[in-house]
């Protein structure tokens, strides 16, 4: 789903997935000293089953890697995503 943009809304402690300016879902986090803890992921019901969650989390994890941060996946969706995509396992704190 390359038409989905993922961006970090640091002021709201979340990554947001958008298409054409419409928020499709978000991944909430807390962040302290180089570690981002993903607490929950929400995809709006009308957008489920379209790859929004996977695009959101892969974009968020890529951004965390680029920023040099590690992650703590508390959110069950993020835990499952990292298990299915071992290329992100090195990010787990």
C-alpha positions in Angstrom: 0.0 0.0 0.0 2.4 2.6 -1.2 -0.3 5.3 -1.1 -0.2 5.3 2.7 2.1 7.8 4.3 3.4 7.2 7.9 4.6 10.1 10.0 5.6 10.6 13.6 3.4 13.0 15.6 5.8 13.5 18.5 3.6 16.0 20.3 0.9 13.4 20.4 3.2 10.4 21.0 2.1 8.4 18.0 2.8 7.4 14.5 0.0 8.1 12.1 -0.9 6.3 8.8 -2.6 8.6 6.3 -4.0 8.5 2.8 -4.9 11.7 1.0 -4.8 13.6 4.3 -7.2 11.1 6.1 -6.0 9.3 9.2 -6.4 5.6 8.8 -4.9 4.5 12.1 -2.1 5.2 14.6 0.4 3.5 16.8 0.8 5.1 20.3 4.1 5.1 22.1 6.1 6.5 25.0 9.7 7.5 24.5 12.5 7.9 26.9 16.3 8.1 26.4 16.6 6.4 23.0 13.9 3.8 23.7 10.4 3.9 22.2 7.7 1.7 23.8 4.8 0.9 21.5 1.7 0.7 23.7 -1.2 0.3 21.3 -2.1 0.3 17.6 -5.5 1.4 16.3 -6.7 1.0 12.7 -10.1 2.5 12.0 -12.6 -0.4 11.3 -13.4 0.8 7.8 -9.7 0.5 6.9 -9.0 -3.0 8.4 -7.8 -5.7 6.1 -6.1 -3.3 3.7 -2.5 -3.5 5.1 -2.8 -0.3 7.0 -1.5 -1.7 10.3 1.5 -3.5 8.7 2.4 -0.3 6.6 2.1 1.8 9.8 4.3 -0.4 11.9 6.9 -1.0 9.2 7.1 2.7 8.7 7.4 3.4 12.4 10.1 0.7 12.9 12.0 2.1 10.0 11.9 5.6 11.5 13.0 4.2 14.9 16.0 2.5 13.2 16.9 5.7 11.3 16.8 7.7 14.6 19.0 5.1 16.3 16.4 4.2 18.9 15.5 0.7 20.2 11.9 -0.4 20.8 9.9 -2.2 23.5 6.9 -3.8 21.8 4.1 -3.9 24.4 1.3 -3.7 21.9 0.2 -7.2 20.7 0.1 -6.1 17.1 3.7 -4.8 17.2 4.9 -8.0 19.0 3.3 -10.1 16.3 4.7 -7.9 13.5 8.2 -8.2 14.8 7.9 -12.0 15.2 6.7 -12.2 11.5 9.5 -9.8 10.4 12.7 -10.9 12.0 14.6 -8.1 10.2 13.3 -5.9 13.0 14.3 -8.2 15.9 17.5 -6.2 16.4 15.5 -3.1 17.4 13.9 -4.8 20.4 15.5 -3.6 23.6 
